[in-house]
Amino acid sequence: MKRLLYTIVVLSLIIEARAGGIVTNTNQSAAFIRMLVRDASTEVDALYFNPAGLVHLEDGLYLQLNTQTIWQTRTIQTDVSQPTKTIDIQGKTFVPLLPTGYVVYKHGPWAVGAGFEVIGGGGSVRSEDGLPEFHLQLLDAATNPEKLARFGTTTYSANMYFEGSSAYYGAQFNVAYALTERLSVSAGIRRVVIHNRVKGHLRDISFDFGGGPMMRAVDFFDTLLARVQPAVEGSCKIVDGVKDAGLDPNEVQLVNLVLFGRITPEQKQQLEDGLRQFGYTDDQINEMSVQDVKTAYLGIQALLGNTKKQFVDRAVDVRQTGSGWTPIVGIDYDGGNWGLAIKYEHKTPMTVVNNTIKDDFGFYPDGREIPNDMPAMLSVGLRYQMQSKLHTQLGFHYYFDKTARYGRTDDNNNFITNGEEATIAGTNTALLKGNTYEIGLGAAYQYSSALQLSAGLLAVRVHPNPVYQNATSYALSTLTFGTGLAYLLNDRLQLQLAGSLTLYEPYTRDFGLYSETYDKSAQVVAFGLTYKLQ
């Protein structure tokens, strides 16, 4: 049961409300959602995707605002071998507004810009079913003969609710310069601020003790403790009386006290019946001294009290904050009807600090610092104008996850990098066996002077070892389809509408006595406006 409580309070959900790597959001414009590749962009959203490409804009001041609405469903199916049972858990993520904004000024060979992004996270996961570990531990307590089954219970219920939210806010500034007509470079910096929160409760844990109606575990053990208390007091009193008579309580049995009139046959019967209720056999009882009886009842009282503590109502409410800096460099080469863009974002070393509002479990020390890096990322984009009305983009992203720390620990509770060999879950291994990468292909067709139609495909491949995957945080490979349009309302204002669907590749982890299968689904609707002020 202790493992259950620990699992609850170390809940550290990575909220995935985007395309991108394990941590990083790359869906930073409506144009991205409709094409899924913008790494060689020469439009306003190049501030994020290809800062060096900003020099290809016409001179002027530009403002772009984007917003996305995101729906995501997380499902975990747990198959238990003994007893045979399937547990289905579902968590919902809804992000009504994921904003991105850019301001760019282009003049001559220079372009400068600033932007705001939700560079990681951006949503919350809510589950009224708790996590599989909650159910596994309660199921174990209800069916294991060495645990609650001694009291005749077979099934369980509980009021479980947990919510995890995470947002990495980024404020970015970039400068781009055209070295020649074809070659440009850029440099920039991003300030990242993290806000995480874990909140939830585990209440009203109940079992059908003895096959009757469901009863709260704490009430059941309070009832047993009340019934045991007279026996504890009576056995202690008997031992004291034997000592006062100058006898050794280790040598005197209950039957002798009945013979000498120290206790009644009814008292003896009550003490023996109570021992039988808690698993003692007649042979064991017949061999007990009065000291053994006292010791047995004190042990029963301690067992009931300690067991009750495992089922009391508990709650957690913890907030985490942290920040860091991301240096960004880029280069763009324009070959006429084609172009090549490269961007490198350095690793963002960060830690988050616990602000513990409530922690009945004692596992979120207030003020504790936890590593929460964003990995370095390399993007390469190729743009190609196939004909006057059709242009395409090919993009590649590579995330250096193995050199980052995501707050995971080894078996000695030491924080480790994702690619570090360590003892994890009793095995010498690393959290990740490879870095994450993604490949995308997008195309846009200029249907008319005002209307552009586009579509794209993005494949993400992650490489977790089994020890990385658990119910609170798991990484899955994906395939995303996007489509949409851009429409010029006038010579200064452009509207963009887009939507995407992400399919996840399920992952099954075998824990021995049970297995867990992780899956997700996600849909995005995006809206954007770009305005040229001058």
N, C-alpha and C positions, 0 to 999 in steps of 0.2 A: 504493500500500500504506500510505503514511503516513496517508491519510484513513481507512483501515480502523482503524488503531490509535487514531486520535483519536476515531472514532465509538464504539469500545469504551469508552474511559475517560471520555467525557463522558456516559455513560449516566446519565440523570437521570429515572427512571421516576416518573410520578405514578400511584400505586396507587389505582385506583378500585374501592372496595369498598362502593359505596353509590349511593343516588339523590342528586341534587344538582347543583351547578355543577361547573366544571372542577376546583376544589380542595375545595370545602366539602361535608361530609357533612350531609345533612338527615335521614337515617334514624336518629333518636335515640330511638325507642321501639318496642316491639312494636305499639302502637296505630297508629303511623305505617305500619308494614309492612302491616297489615290494612286501612287506609283510604287511605293515601298522601296524605292531607291532614289536617293538625292545626294549621293556622295560627291558628284561632280556638278552640283547645282551652280548656276550663275545668276540665280534670282535672289530675292531678299532672304529666303531661308538658308542661303549659303552661309549666313553668319554662324549657324551651328554646323552645318554639314560640310561646307567647303569655304572657310573664311577667305582664303586667297582668291577665290573666284568672285568676290564682291567687286573687284575692279572691272568686271565686264558689264556692270550696270551702267545705264545712262547717268550722266551727272544729275544730281538732285538729292532730295531728302525723302526717305521712304519710311512708312510705318506699316507693320503687319501684325495682326492679331489672329490667333488661332485658338480654338477650343475643341476638346474631344469629350464625348460621353462614352464610358466604357462599362461593359457588363462582363463579368467573369464568374464562372462556376468551378469550384474545386471539389473533386470527389475522391474519396478514399474508401476502397473496399477491403475489409479485413476478413480473411478466411482462417478460422480457428480449427485446428485438427482435433483437439480434445478439450471440451466437448465440441462436437461438430456444430459450427455456427458461423454465419456470415453477418458482419457488422458493416453497415453502409453509413458513411458520414458525408455530409455536404456542407460546404461553406460558400457564401455568396459575397462577391465583390461588386460594388456599384460606385462608379466615379462619375457624378453628374457633370463636373466641370474640371477639365485638366487644361489649364491655360498655358499659352506660350505667346510671348510678345517680342518683337524686334524693331529697333530703330537703326537705320543705316543712312549715312551721308557719304555720297560719292562725288569727288571733284578731281578731275585730271587723273594722275596715276595713283591717287590716294583714295582709300575707302576706310571709314571707321564705323563701328557699330556697337550697340549694346543690346543685350537681350535678357529675358527672364525665361527660365525653363523649370519644369519639374523633372529634374535629371535622373531621378530614381524614385521608385515607389509611386506614391500619389493616390493610394486608395486604402481601403480597409476591408478586412475579411471578418465576417460574422458567422458564427456557428452556434446554433441552439442544441446541437447534438454533441458538443464537446469535441474530444479527439478520440481516436481508436484506443489510445493508452488508457483513457478513463474507463472505457467499457471493458477492456481486457483485465484491468486490475479488479474491477467490481465483479466481473464474471468469475475470475479466479477465486475471489473471496466467497462467492456464492456456491462454488462447486468443489473447491478443494477440501477434502476430508480433514486436512490438518488446520483448516482455518474455520470459516463460519459454518461449514456444513455440519460441524459437530452440534450445532444448534438447530439443524433441520431445515435450513434455508435452501432454496433452489433457484430463485430468480431475483432480480434487482431492478431498481429504478432510481433516478436522481434528476435534480433540476440543475442542468449544466448550461452555462452561457459564457462564451469567450469571444473577445473581439481584439484584433490586432491591427494597428494602422501604422503606416510608414510613409514618409515623404522626404525626399532630398530636393530642396529648393536650390536652384542655381542662378546666379547673376553673373553674366558673361560680358567681357569687353574685348574687342578685337581691332587690330589695325592691319590693313592689307596695302601692299605697294606693288605696282607693276614695274619690274626691273627692265623689261623690254615689252614690245607689243605682244609677245607670246608668253612670257614667263613672269609669274607674280608669286609673292611670298606673303605670309601672314604670321602674326604672333598675337597671343591673347592670354587672358587669365579668367578663370571662373571661381567664384566664391560659392562653396556648397555648404548649406546649413541643413542638418538633419533634425527631424522631429518624429520620434516613434512613441507609440503608446500600447500598452498591454492592459486590458481590463476584463474582468470576468469573475465568475463565482462557481462554486460547486456546493450545492445545498440539498437538503432533504434526501440524503442517501437512505434508501429503504430496501428491505428484503421481505420476502414472504415467509417469515420464520415459522417453521412447522407446517407449511402449506396453507396457512391462513391468509387473511387480508394483508396487504402491504403495510409495513410498519417502519417508521423511522428507526434507523439503527441506534441512534443515541437514546431514544426512548426505550428501546428494547433492552439495551445494556443498563440503563438506569433501573429498569424493573428487576433485572437479574441482580444488580448490586444491592437493591433494597432487600431482596430475598436472601442474599448471602450474608448481609451485615449481621443479623442475629446469630447466625452460625459462627461468624468470626468472633463476635463478642462472647458467645457461649463457650467456644473452644478455648479462648484465651482465659476465661474465668475458671474453667475446669483445670487447666494447667497450673494457674496460680494456686488453686485449692490443693492440688496434689503437692506442690512445692511447700505450701504452708503446713501440710501434714508430715513433712519430712521425707517425702518419697521422691523418687526420680521419675519425672513424667515420661522419660524415654523407656521406662520399664513397665509402665502401667497401661493397660488397655481399657477401652470403654466398658467391656463386659464386667471387669473387676469392680468398676465404680458402681455399676448397677447392683452387683452382689452385696456391696457394702453400703448401699443406700445413698451414695453420693449424688447419683443422678437417677432419673426415672427411666423405665424401659422406653417410654415415649420419646424422651429426649435423645436417647441413644439411637432410636429408629430414625428420628428426624435428621440427625447428623449424618448417619449412614446413607439415607435416601438422597441427601444433598450431594454427597460425594459421587453416588451412582449417576446422578444427573449430569455430572461433569466428566464422565468417562472412566471413573474408577470401577474396577471389578470387585466382586465379592471376595475373591482370594486376596486382593490387595488390601481391602478394608479390614479383613479379619486379622491381618498381620500388623496393622497400624497400632502404634502407641498413641496416647493422648497428645504427645508432642507432635507426632506425625500428622494427626488430625488437624491440629492448629496450623502447622506448616502448610498443609494442603489447602486449607481455607484461605490463608493469607496469600498463597500463590494464585488461587482462583480469583480472589478479589483484585490482585494486581493485574492478572490477565484481562479481566473484564474492563478494568479502568483504562489500561493501555490500548485495548482494542477499541473502546469507545472513542478515544482521542483521535483515532484514524478516520472517524466518520463524522466529526463535527463540521458545521458549516464553515466555509472558508471563502475569502475573497482576495483579489489582488487588483491593484490600480497603480501602475508604474508608468512614468514618462521618462523618455530619454532624449537628450539633446547633444549635439556635437557639430563640428564644422571643420572645414579644410579648404585648401587652395589647389586648383588644377591648372598647371601651365599647358598651353595649347599652341602648336606650331603647324603650319601648313604650306603647301606649294601647289601651284596650278600651272599647267602647260596647255596652251590653246593651239591646236594644229589646224585650225580652219573649220572643217566640218567634223572635227573630233577634238576631244580634250581629255586630259588626264589630271586627276586631283588626288593628293595624298594629305592626310591629316593625322597627327599623332597627339593624343591626350595623355599626359603623364599620370601616373598613379596618384590618387588623392588619399594620403594617409589621414585617417580620422579615428577618433574614439568617441563613443557616446557615454554620457554620465547618467547614472540612475537618479531620478528624482522620485523617491518612493513615497507615495501618498498612503497606500495601504498594502500590507503584505502579511497576511496571516500565516504564510508558509515559511517565512524567514529565509528565503533564497534570493531576495533582491536587496542586498545591502545598499542603503542610501549613500550616494556619492561614489559607488564603484564605477570604474572606467572599463569599457568594453570595446575592443577593436571593431571598427565598422568601415573598412576601406572601400573606396571605389577603385576598380582595377584600371591599369593603363589600357588604352585602346588605340589600335591602328585601323584607319579606314582608307581604302583605295577605291576611287571611282573613275569610270570611263564613260564619257558621253559621246554619242555619235549621231550625226544628222544624216539619216538614211535618204531622205528626200526633202523637198521644201515643206511638206506637211507632217512628216513623221520623224520623230527623234526618239532615241532609246538611251537608257542608262544601265550600266552594269556596276554593281557595288559589292565590296567585300569588307567585312569587319572582323577584326581579331582582338579578343579580349584576353588580357594577361591575368586570368583569374588565379593561377597557381601561385603567383607571388603576392597575392592580397590576403588579408585576414577578414573573415566575415563573422567574427565573434564565436567561432566554434572552438571547443577544447578537446584535449586528449583525456585519457582515463585518469590522469592525475590533476585534472582541472586546470591545465595550463593552456593558454590561448596559442593556437598554431596557425601557420599559413596554410592555404588550401592544398599546396603541393608538397607539404612537409611530411616525411615519413615519421609516424608516431604510433603509439599504442592506442588504438581507438576501438571501443567495443571489444576489447580483448584480442584484437588483431593488429599486427604491425602493417600499417598501410597509410595511404594519404587520403584526404577527403576527395580530391579530384585527380583523375588519371590523365587529364588533358585540358587544354584551354578551350574556351568557347569560340566558335566562329560562325559567321552567317554570310550567305551569298544571296544577292537579289538581282532581279531583272525587271525593268519597267519600261513602258513605252507610252508616248503621248502623241495623239493625232490631232492636228489643227483642222477641225471640221469646217470652221469658217473664221473670219477675222476676229470674231468675238468669242467663239466657243472652242474649247479644247477638251478632248476626251482622253482618258488614260486608264491604265490597268497595270498591275504588277504582281510579282510573286517573290516571296522571301522565305528562305529556309534557314533555320537556326539549328546548330548541332552542339549539344552539351556533352560533357564526358565525366559524369560523376562516378565515383566508386560507390558501392552499396552503402558504406557507412555514412555517406553524405546525405542520403535520402531518408527522411523521416516525415512524420505527419505534420510537423510545424514548418518545415522548409524543405522543398524538393525541387529539383531542376529537371525539366523535360525538353526534349527536342521538339521543334514546331515547324509547321508549314502555314504561311499566311497568304491569303489572297486579298488584294485591294483593288478598288476601282473608284472612279469619280470624275468630276469635271471642274474646269475653270472657265469663268464667264466674265468678260469685260463689260461692266455696266456702263462705263464711259471711258474716256481716254486716261483717267487718273485712278479709277476704282475697279478692282478685280475681286470677284467672289469665287470661293472654292467650296465644293461640297464633296464629301468622300465617305467611304465605308470599307471596313475590312472584316474578315473572318479568320480566326486562328484555330488551327487544328493541332492538338497536342498528341505526342506519341506516349502512350501509357508506359509506366515503368512498374515492375513488380519486384519487391524486395522480400527475400525469404529470411525470416527470423528463427526458423527451426520449428517451434510449436505453432507458429502462425505465419501468414504472409500478408503483405499490404500492397495493393495496387493503386498507384497514384495517377490521376488524370485531371484534365482541365478542359474548358472551352472558353472562348472569348470573342466578343464582337465590339467593334468600335464605329462610331459615327462622328465625323469631323466637319468643322465649319471654319472657314478662314476669310479674312478680308485684308487686301493689300491696297494701300493708298499712297500715291506719289504727291507729296505736299507741294513740291516746286520742281 
